[in-house]
């Protein structure tokens, strides 16, 4: 159980780090979108975040 909790924290830290970097670099200038991402990272469990990430990866691969 401790390993799962540590993995969850590590995944959320990585997602938060990427969101902060993208905001600082103005990769996406839409401020409202940034707020939504930060909210989702904070609120969703890691398994949901992984699912969203996999959907995004599949969507990007199809283009």
PyMOL commands that set and color helices and strands:
alter all, ss='L'
color gray80, all
select helices_A, chain A and resi 2-24+31-43+46-62
alter helices_A, ss='H'
color red, helices_A
deselect
rebuild
show_as cartoon
